[in-house]
Amino acid sequence: MHSENANMDKPWLKSYPQGMATEIDLGTRQSLIELIDESCQKFADKPAYDSLGKVMSYAEIDRHSRSFAAWLQQHGLEPGDRVAIMMPNLLQYPIALFGILRAGMVAVNTNPMYTARELKHQLTDSGAKAIVVLDNFAHVVQQVLADTDVQQVITTSVGELLGFPKGAIIDFVLKYVKKQVPGYQLPEATRFGTVLKQGQGYQFRPVTRSLDDIAFLQYTGGTTGVAKGAMLTHSNMLSNAEQSDLWLQSIGLDDEEVIITALPLYHVFALTANCLLFFKIGGLNRLIANPRDMKKFVSELQRARFTGITGVNTLFNGLLNTPGFAETDFSKLKFTLGGGMAVQRVVAEKWRQVTGKPLMEAYGLTETSPAACINPVTIKEFNGSIGLPIASTECSIQDADGKLLPAGEIGELCVRGPQVMKGYWQRPEETAKTMTADGWLRTGDVARMDEDGFFYIVDRKKDMILVSGFNVYPNEVEDVLASHPDVLEVGVIGVYDAKAGEAVKAVVVRKSDSLNPSELREWAKRELTGYKVPKHFHFVEELPKSNVGKILRKDLRDLYGDSRKD
């Protein structure tokens, strides 16, 4: 262990809001099961989840998740077994999730947009024994089922829990009008409603789990090669929910909160920040099943009287560019939290202008459950920083040899704290590459820290562009180009260049067809030094994005990476 790492200076503590605790206390809780049990009893009569206009109370979530757990127990699954959930934000998600956890099992969150190849990898790698899947994606499960250990398949439809006639109408439209439900054959599958009905008749056997037991296998790194399962323990998730709670308490959260949940719950950001944290404090999660339908999303927001919203830069940008959003009632809004990718200054400033509230940037990783740094909720305007390390968390900037770098110097951001994963599932070599002997998680992000302990992401190590030996960070170039009034979205990559090794290329979605490369180049020159100004511009209708709306630079490189095609 580096002795200098042991007694670190923590300059961020002096920037904490006054009176805020610097360490968390989990109390006597040993697992997420206790958190679920407590909230179900304490807030029994309160609304917990609202999906497509159907509201479910804490007491109903309690009853249904117990039935779900009892059914799993009755059907040959044991504590520690992995159960996959493959669905968007619907009421079935929290019921299944809490049922899996209450039965002492491990939840494997699965992206519904996965191809058969990706799904097969995740199910075989995790050794999942069961899967809960929405009908719309069941044909993909059918393709891979024979090659996995899955013994139980539970299927459901979008409308299944919405009641008659609404649920039936929605299902009819999705299947026969919009043709969004491809046919599938899974004769052994059980319907979600049947599981709940049968489960009521079974005896639920309460299970105890310890802090060190795995609660989630959360897959990550699919964009960088083979997806790895981050082992997130009950302690990791409880700690991060507690850390987030502590952080947001300075704006006075209570059990009347209404959080907009548009990011998918299978993504770790919404899983902790929305699903777990707001269940812990007795709030209401308003589930948005399809945030890509911006018009419908805005009409939901106009009805919601929401107090908080989490999202990624592209989501906020999309809302700001959707008619009707500016007329939404923001009087109850207490906070907006942006993560998952860099928040752009132009988006944050417009958000503040329209809503009257700042867009706070946060930073985290799947491997940190996810929150590591958050801006103080007391900030009045966008500062370009990812914020301060949250309670019980240390962050440092290190060079390639693991030496701590002083404030102002650029290096790799490393994180240490109770929310850092146990390691990667069955991948000791990968774990050893990412986690140091003295507990630091190497994030792969290039960053710096200022004198006050605020951290700033410079870029992903692997996205950095090297122009004639000079480092160019795509985030910076994207920020400048995005501030042009006729640019809707932009992604920046490095392409081959005979003279400079690499050149900067901008792939742009424009608001006006009159925008041309020379105008954008001039715009960039006003803010950027010569070697950072894009040499190539390519206009497109849309940019490739991940399931949470993160612009995928890897796909940009695959599609537009060879400048010789231009």
Legacy VTK file of the C-alpha trace (Angstrom):
# vtk DataFile Version 3.0
C-alpha trace
ASCII
DATASET POLYDATA
POINTS 566 float
0.000 0.000 0.000
1.192 3.496 -0.795
1.677 5.239 2.530
0.587 8.501 0.892
-2.703 6.815 -0.055
-3.363 5.834 3.532
-3.547 9.337 4.981
-5.014 11.258 2.098
-5.762 14.900 2.233
-9.519 15.329 1.544
-9.921 18.898 0.276
-13.524 18.210 -0.807
-14.732 18.041 2.802
-14.343 21.814 3.190
-16.710 22.286 0.222
-19.491 20.135 1.719
-22.758 21.986 2.460
-22.761 23.158 6.077
-23.755 20.539 8.630
-23.660 17.621 6.189
-22.289 14.338 7.530
-19.067 13.181 5.895
-19.581 9.490 6.719
-22.608 7.230 6.311
-24.109 4.925 8.927
-26.022 1.860 7.719
-27.452 1.326 11.204
-28.451 -2.271 11.882
-29.565 -3.137 8.339
-27.873 -6.242 7.014
-29.428 -6.368 3.549
-31.744 -4.745 1.015
-34.435 -7.176 2.222
-34.679 -5.202 5.474
-34.917 -1.906 3.592
-37.767 -3.320 1.449
-39.602 -4.741 4.484
-39.282 -1.472 6.423
-40.585 0.732 3.627
-43.472 -1.621 2.793
-44.682 -1.375 6.411
-43.872 2.270 7.071
-45.455 3.638 3.881
-48.103 0.929 3.302
-50.885 3.321 2.230
-48.715 5.589 0.091
-48.344 5.315 -3.704
-45.036 3.632 -4.666
-45.099 3.295 -8.468
-47.215 4.833 -11.192
-47.084 3.299 -14.662
-49.281 4.347 -17.595
-51.787 5.842 -15.153
-52.030 2.778 -12.882
-50.800 3.451 -9.343
-49.568 0.739 -6.979
-49.190 1.338 -3.232
-46.357 0.150 -1.001
-48.764 -2.432 0.491
-49.548 -3.823 -2.986
-45.855 -3.965 -3.913
-45.317 -5.782 -0.590
-48.025 -8.359 -1.302
-47.121 -8.973 -4.949
-43.356 -9.193 -4.379
-43.908 -11.713 -1.551
-46.059 -13.817 -3.871
-43.379 -13.574 -6.560
-40.677 -14.636 -4.058
-42.820 -17.546 -2.805
-43.376 -18.764 -6.383
-39.620 -18.748 -7.102
-38.975 -20.655 -3.857
-41.650 -23.219 -4.775
-40.202 -23.732 -8.253
-36.763 -25.045 -7.394
-34.805 -21.807 -6.977
-32.487 -21.346 -4.014
-30.947 -18.304 -2.286
-27.953 -17.164 -4.363
-29.479 -18.291 -7.679
-29.425 -15.672 -10.430
-32.684 -14.411 -11.955
-32.682 -12.172 -15.049
-35.180 -9.339 -15.636
-35.624 -8.211 -19.244
-38.146 -5.391 -19.472
-38.625 -1.620 -19.673
-40.074 0.523 -16.860
-43.350 -1.196 -15.982
-44.969 -2.144 -12.646
-43.776 -5.722 -13.174
-40.175 -4.559 -12.760
-40.179 -3.541 -9.043
-42.446 -6.489 -8.162
-40.052 -8.972 -9.787
-36.950 -7.220 -8.457
-38.130 -7.065 -4.842
-39.411 -10.639 -5.111
-36.005 -11.855 -6.310
-34.189 -10.003 -3.502
-36.663 -11.127 -0.809
-36.124 -14.746 -1.864
-32.377 -14.189 -1.282
-31.586 -14.445 -4.975
-29.384 -12.314 -7.232
-30.966 -9.973 -9.790
-29.390 -9.886 -13.244
-30.593 -6.759 -15.039
-30.850 -7.391 -18.766
-31.227 -4.799 -21.513
-34.417 -5.624 -23.476
-32.752 -4.388 -26.672
-30.111 -7.135 -26.511
-29.535 -9.259 -29.576
-29.591 -13.047 -29.195
-25.776 -13.088 -29.043
-25.638 -10.519 -26.233
-28.442 -12.170 -24.276
-26.898 -15.624 -24.573
-23.580 -14.291 -23.243
-25.241 -12.688 -20.237
-27.450 -15.650 -19.344
-24.635 -18.196 -19.694
-22.026 -16.001 -17.983
-24.316 -15.317 -15.000
-25.677 -18.876 -14.905
-29.211 -17.468 -14.583
-31.827 -20.070 -13.554
-34.869 -17.954 -14.440
-35.830 -14.965 -16.569
-38.742 -12.526 -16.466
-39.346 -11.099 -19.938
-41.784 -8.786 -21.703
-43.618 -10.445 -24.631
-42.060 -7.909 -27.033
-38.608 -9.480 -26.432
-39.570 -13.112 -25.727
-38.623 -14.194 -29.280
-34.986 -13.384 -28.417
-35.193 -15.557 -25.275
-36.639 -18.366 -27.416
-33.584 -18.237 -29.712
-31.059 -18.804 -26.896
-32.937 -20.711 -24.195
-31.604 -24.164 -25.118
-28.006 -22.966 -24.638
-28.539 -21.662 -21.087
-29.253 -22.961 -17.558
-32.612 -21.151 -17.455
-35.304 -23.433 -16.000
-38.139 -20.954 -15.475
-39.390 -18.363 -17.947
-41.975 -15.816 -16.801
-43.606 -13.746 -19.559
-45.746 -10.632 -19.316
-47.315 -7.941 -21.481
-47.269 -4.160 -21.181
-50.935 -4.108 -20.174
-51.033 -7.160 -17.908
-51.207 -5.288 -14.594
-53.130 -2.239 -15.838
-56.619 -3.675 -15.340
-59.513 -4.143 -17.761
-60.235 -2.692 -20.309
-57.163 -0.420 -20.424
-54.565 -3.220 -20.313
-56.342 -5.251 -22.994
-56.613 -2.245 -25.316
-52.918 -1.344 -24.904
-51.869 -4.953 -25.580
-54.132 -5.188 -28.650
-52.721 -1.969 -30.121
-49.070 -2.958 -29.473
-49.539 -6.412 -30.962
-51.899 -5.951 -33.888
-51.748 -2.263 -34.798
-48.144 -1.282 -34.046
-46.836 -4.836 -34.632
-44.373 -4.487 -31.740
-44.761 -8.031 -30.382
-43.045 -10.607 -32.642
-44.475 -14.118 -32.342
-42.643 -16.603 -30.098
-42.925 -20.169 -28.843
-42.125 -20.710 -25.149
-44.579 -23.470 -24.183
-43.070 -23.951 -20.707
-43.357 -20.257 -19.760
-45.642 -19.018 -16.966
-47.571 -15.734 -17.184
-46.675 -13.024 -14.639
-50.287 -12.839 -13.401
-50.336 -16.616 -12.881
-47.102 -16.384 -10.871
-48.665 -13.778 -8.570
-51.912 -15.767 -8.202
-50.157 -19.088 -7.503
-47.601 -17.368 -5.271
-50.370 -16.102 -2.967
-51.219 -19.710 -2.176
-47.642 -20.673 -1.315
-45.916 -20.131 2.006
-43.254 -17.409 1.608
-40.143 -18.391 3.571
-38.286 -15.254 4.749
-34.556 -15.367 3.986
-31.669 -13.542 5.628
-28.760 -12.232 3.608
-25.558 -10.622 4.857
-23.961 -7.350 3.774
-21.302 -9.202 1.790
-23.765 -11.314 -0.233
-24.265 -10.380 -3.885
-27.557 -8.594 -4.637
-26.977 -7.771 -8.320
-24.859 -8.890 -11.226
-24.845 -5.654 -13.180
-23.291 -6.105 -16.619
-20.977 -3.447 -17.975
-18.314 -2.894 -20.589
-20.339 -4.162 -23.507
-19.091 -1.155 -25.482
-15.460 -2.061 -24.780
-15.559 -5.756 -25.568
-17.123 -8.612 -23.668
-19.675 -7.560 -21.024
-18.594 -8.309 -17.448
-20.869 -8.737 -14.442
-20.059 -6.293 -11.639
-20.811 -8.032 -8.327
-22.792 -5.466 -6.344
-23.408 -6.587 -2.774
-26.225 -5.720 -0.392
-23.690 -3.500 1.381
-22.724 -1.714 -1.880
-26.352 -0.919 -2.730
-27.423 0.020 0.813
-24.360 2.271 1.096
-25.045 4.048 -2.176
-28.738 4.553 -1.375
-27.681 5.970 2.009
-25.002 8.183 0.430
-27.474 9.547 -2.137
-30.107 10.103 0.559
-27.650 12.006 2.747
-26.590 14.153 -0.202
-30.114 15.109 -1.230
-31.273 15.745 2.344
-29.850 19.247 2.170
-32.849 20.145 -0.025
-35.211 18.528 2.437
-36.557 15.340 0.878
-39.709 13.852 2.410
-42.213 11.078 1.665
-44.164 13.348 -0.710
-41.458 13.230 -3.397
-42.435 12.366 -6.977
-39.455 11.265 -9.049
-39.631 10.948 -12.837
-38.087 7.610 -13.822
-37.368 7.785 -17.545
-33.974 6.099 -17.483
-34.496 2.326 -17.520
-34.538 0.700 -14.076
-32.242 -2.027 -15.414
-29.583 0.710 -15.708
-27.674 1.146 -12.446
-28.249 4.935 -12.271
-32.065 4.660 -12.143
-31.860 1.431 -10.140
-30.181 3.127 -7.162
-31.175 6.792 -7.539
-34.838 6.186 -8.398
-35.958 2.643 -7.581
-34.113 2.088 -4.284
-33.582 5.601 -2.887
-37.153 6.794 -3.405
-38.559 3.499 -2.112
-36.390 3.993 0.966
-37.829 7.465 1.684
-41.439 6.681 0.773
-41.574 8.596 -2.508
-43.464 7.867 -5.722
-41.658 6.668 -8.859
-43.471 7.733 -12.034
-42.313 5.152 -14.550
-41.841 6.254 -18.157
-41.854 3.118 -20.309
-40.805 4.809 -23.556
-38.985 8.136 -23.087
-38.097 8.154 -26.790
-41.698 9.196 -27.489
-40.901 12.760 -26.430
-44.358 14.188 -27.140
-46.043 11.637 -24.878
-43.268 12.053 -22.293
-43.887 15.815 -22.121
-47.641 15.275 -21.673
-46.823 12.874 -18.779
-44.629 15.569 -17.208
-47.395 18.129 -17.539
-49.642 15.897 -15.409
-47.027 14.840 -12.892
-46.245 17.747 -10.498
-42.836 16.138 -10.040
-40.212 17.080 -7.450
-37.194 15.398 -9.039
-35.949 13.991 -12.324
-32.849 12.002 -13.250
-31.518 11.619 -16.772
-28.676 11.858 -19.239
-27.653 14.856 -21.339
-29.426 13.606 -24.493
-32.697 13.139 -22.572
-32.641 16.690 -21.173
-31.650 18.065 -24.583
-34.530 16.151 -26.187
-37.053 17.520 -23.680
-35.822 21.082 -24.145
-36.359 20.706 -27.899
-39.895 19.256 -27.574
-42.862 21.636 -27.949
-44.841 22.017 -24.709
-41.981 21.239 -22.341
-41.390 24.905 -21.475
-45.077 25.205 -20.438
-44.732 22.390 -17.851
-45.310 23.305 -14.187
-41.876 23.273 -12.518
-43.023 24.871 -9.249
-42.512 21.668 -7.232
-39.182 20.709 -8.848
-36.430 20.451 -6.219
-33.602 18.833 -8.172
-32.463 17.558 -11.563
-29.639 15.047 -11.612
-27.650 14.340 -14.778
-25.251 11.412 -15.097
-24.321 8.545 -17.409
-22.399 10.874 -19.755
-21.076 14.434 -19.644
-23.694 17.138 -19.177
-23.089 19.888 -21.735
-22.970 23.492 -20.580
-25.410 24.661 -23.268
-27.989 22.054 -22.159
-27.519 22.828 -18.448
-27.874 26.563 -19.018
-31.009 26.158 -21.120
-32.446 23.771 -18.495
-31.950 26.392 -15.805
-33.493 29.074 -18.018
-36.613 26.953 -18.742
-37.172 25.223 -15.376
-35.656 27.792 -13.016
-33.578 25.030 -11.391
-29.947 24.004 -11.954
-29.057 20.738 -13.654
-26.617 19.089 -11.239
-24.040 16.804 -12.741
-23.199 13.575 -10.952
-20.634 10.912 -11.737
-20.645 7.210 -11.216
-19.971 3.813 -12.719
-21.679 0.450 -12.674
-18.720 -0.619 -10.523
-19.563 2.018 -7.868
-23.280 1.163 -7.537
-23.168 3.874 -9.218
-22.716 7.239 -7.426
-19.173 8.411 -6.572
-19.320 12.210 -6.993
-22.275 14.601 -6.999
-22.411 18.379 -7.133
-23.735 19.987 -3.946
-27.503 20.471 -4.294
-26.925 24.019 -3.119
-25.138 25.029 -6.353
-26.916 27.758 -8.237
-25.513 27.183 -11.692
-23.636 24.753 -13.906
-19.921 24.573 -13.042
-18.697 21.918 -15.490
-17.631 19.709 -12.580
-18.824 16.210 -11.659
-18.934 17.477 -8.084
-17.450 16.273 -4.809
-16.840 12.728 -3.577
-19.961 11.766 -1.603
-19.926 10.704 2.073
-17.506 7.875 3.002
-15.939 8.138 -0.475
-12.383 9.023 -1.481
-11.364 10.048 -4.983
-7.854 10.617 -6.251
-6.039 11.463 -9.473
-3.259 8.953 -10.124
-0.569 8.519 -12.759
0.118 5.245 -14.580
2.219 3.984 -11.641
-0.475 4.644 -9.050
1.206 7.765 -7.683
-1.170 10.406 -6.328
-1.111 13.635 -8.338
-1.675 17.072 -6.789
-4.616 19.410 -7.465
-4.707 20.730 -11.026
-2.810 17.830 -12.604
-4.464 15.491 -15.094
-4.437 11.727 -14.528
-6.713 8.744 -13.995
-9.647 9.171 -11.623
-9.665 6.477 -8.920
-12.437 5.807 -6.371
-12.465 4.096 -2.981
-15.499 3.592 -0.743
-18.223 1.215 0.531
-20.069 1.386 -2.807
-17.159 -0.056 -4.812
-18.061 -3.496 -6.187
-16.772 -6.794 -4.849
-15.204 -7.470 -8.264
-16.196 -8.875 -11.656
-18.152 -12.127 -11.622
-15.774 -15.043 -12.308
-13.106 -12.746 -13.807
-10.255 -12.442 -11.309
-7.796 -11.111 -13.932
-10.184 -8.320 -14.979
-10.817 -7.524 -11.313
-7.073 -7.310 -10.626
-6.625 -4.928 -13.574
-9.343 -2.601 -12.277
-8.949 -2.766 -8.497
-5.712 -2.092 -6.629
-4.502 -3.951 -3.561
-5.283 -0.929 -1.376
-8.894 -0.651 -2.518
-8.793 1.871 -5.373
-11.017 1.312 -8.380
-9.353 2.568 -11.558
-12.146 4.201 -13.575
-10.451 4.620 -16.960
-11.526 8.271 -16.910
-9.055 11.106 -17.331
-9.750 13.840 -14.774
-8.364 16.555 -12.527
-9.231 17.937 -9.100
-9.229 21.626 -8.170
-8.058 23.157 -4.867
-11.565 22.940 -3.386
-11.918 19.211 -4.038
-14.215 19.477 -7.081
-13.455 16.893 -9.766
-13.594 17.477 -13.523
-13.721 14.725 -16.137
-11.460 15.483 -19.051
-12.433 12.368 -21.043
-12.462 8.609 -21.316
-8.887 7.348 -21.700
-9.773 5.299 -24.753
-11.686 8.119 -26.511
-8.761 10.536 -26.407
-7.572 11.686 -29.853
-3.859 12.189 -30.506
-3.225 14.946 -33.064
0.502 15.384 -33.825
1.288 14.286 -30.271
-1.280 16.639 -28.679
-4.150 15.226 -26.611
-7.620 16.216 -27.808
-10.557 15.329 -25.568
-13.823 14.821 -27.503
-15.976 16.172 -24.638
-14.401 19.600 -24.947
-14.875 19.806 -28.729
-18.458 18.476 -28.457
-19.249 21.124 -25.835
-18.112 23.946 -28.119
-19.931 22.629 -31.215
-23.127 21.893 -29.224
-23.303 25.562 -28.242
-23.927 26.526 -31.918
-27.633 27.420 -32.182
-28.148 25.196 -35.253
-26.576 22.044 -33.736
-28.963 19.552 -32.130
-26.427 16.848 -31.213
-22.804 16.093 -31.944
-20.313 13.275 -31.454
-16.549 13.722 -31.945
-14.067 10.978 -32.867
-10.494 10.609 -34.085
-9.866 9.421 -37.645
-6.716 8.379 -39.482
-4.618 11.243 -40.818
-1.445 10.733 -42.865
0.258 13.865 -41.540
-0.940 14.201 -37.942
-1.561 10.523 -37.100
-5.125 11.354 -36.179
-7.507 14.179 -37.064
-10.660 15.351 -35.315
-13.978 14.496 -36.966
-17.388 15.811 -35.871
-20.571 13.890 -36.684
-23.420 16.383 -36.393
-27.217 16.344 -36.265
-28.254 19.843 -37.333
-31.427 21.809 -36.657
-31.166 23.692 -39.936
-30.055 22.376 -43.335
-28.308 25.655 -44.055
-25.587 24.869 -41.492
-22.368 23.996 -43.339
-18.866 22.777 -42.376
-17.097 26.112 -42.897
-19.536 27.907 -40.578
-19.018 25.256 -37.882
-15.251 25.331 -38.367
-15.224 29.107 -37.835
-17.386 28.676 -34.731
-14.934 26.099 -33.328
-11.896 28.288 -34.085
-13.216 31.028 -31.798
-13.080 28.699 -28.779
-10.508 26.030 -29.579
-6.822 25.992 -30.364
-5.973 24.944 -33.945
-5.234 21.230 -33.474
-8.553 20.720 -31.618
-10.693 22.187 -34.424
-12.390 19.399 -36.413
-10.827 18.792 -39.795
-13.801 16.726 -40.982
-17.552 17.261 -40.570
-20.243 14.736 -41.381
-23.980 15.557 -41.163
-26.397 12.765 -40.194
-30.088 12.351 -39.273
-29.301 10.733 -35.900
-26.399 9.536 -33.763
-25.995 5.957 -32.493
-26.997 5.765 -28.824
-27.049 3.234 -26.019
-30.218 2.095 -24.256
-29.970 5.107 -21.910
-29.336 7.623 -24.669
-25.569 7.856 -24.289
-23.893 8.706 -27.611
-21.771 5.696 -28.567
-18.406 6.895 -29.812
-17.378 3.316 -30.553
-20.271 3.024 -33.054
-19.438 6.475 -34.445
-15.906 5.229 -35.077
-17.240 2.069 -36.791
-19.643 4.039 -38.981
-17.704 7.217 -39.759
-14.188 6.458 -38.598
-12.382 6.378 -41.925
-11.887 9.941 -43.124
-10.854 8.622 -46.534
-14.527 7.814 -47.201
-15.432 11.517 -47.070
LINES 1 567
566 0 1 2 3 4 5 6 7 8 9 10 11 12 13 14 15 16 17 18 19 20 21 22 23 24 25 26 27 28 29 30 31 32 33 34 35 36 37 38 39 40 41 42 43 44 45 46 47 48 49 50 51 52 53 54 55 56 57 58 59 60 61 62 63 64 65 66 67 68 69 70 71 72 73 74 75 76 77 78 79 80 81 82 83 84 85 86 87 88 89 90 91 92 93 94 95 96 97 98 99 100 101 102 103 104 105 106 107 108 109 110 111 112 113 114 115 116 117 118 119 120 121 122 123 124 125 126 127 128 129 130 131 132 133 134 135 136 137 138 139 140 141 142 143 144 145 146 147 148 149 150 151 152 153 154 155 156 157 158 159 160 161 162 163 164 165 166 167 168 169 170 171 172 173 174 175 176 177 178 179 180 181 182 183 184 185 186 187 188 189 190 191 192 193 194 195 196 197 198 199 200 201 202 203 204 205 206 207 208 209 210 211 212 213 214 215 216 217 218 219 220 221 222 223 224 225 226 227 228 229 230 231 232 233 234 235 236 237 238 239 240 241 242 243 244 245 246 247 248 249 250 251 252 253 254 255 256 257 258 259 260 261 262 263 264 265 266 267 268 269 270 271 272 273 274 275 276 277 278 279 280 281 282 283 284 285 286 287 288 289 290 291 292 293 294 295 296 297 298 299 300 301 302 303 304 305 306 307 308 309 310 311 312 313 314 315 316 317 318 319 320 321 322 323 324 325 326 327 328 329 330 331 332 333 334 335 336 337 338 339 340 341 342 343 344 345 346 347 348 349 350 351 352 353 354 355 356 357 358 359 360 361 362 363 364 365 366 367 368 369 370 371 372 373 374 375 376 377 378 379 380 381 382 383 384 385 386 387 388 389 390 391 392 393 394 395 396 397 398 399 400 401 402 403 404 405 406 407 408 409 410 411 412 413 414 415 416 417 418 419 420 421 422 423 424 425 426 427 428 429 430 431 432 433 434 435 436 437 438 439 440 441 442 443 444 445 446 447 448 449 450 451 452 453 454 455 456 457 458 459 460 461 462 463 464 465 466 467 468 469 470 471 472 473 474 475 476 477 478 479 480 481 482 483 484 485 486 487 488 489 490 491 492 493 494 495 496 497 498 499 500 501 502 503 504 505 506 507 508 509 510 511 512 513 514 515 516 517 518 519 520 521 522 523 524 525 526 527 528 529 530 531 532 533 534 535 536 537 538 539 540 541 542 543 544 545 546 547 548 549 550 551 552 553 554 555 556 557 558 559 560 561 562 563 564 565
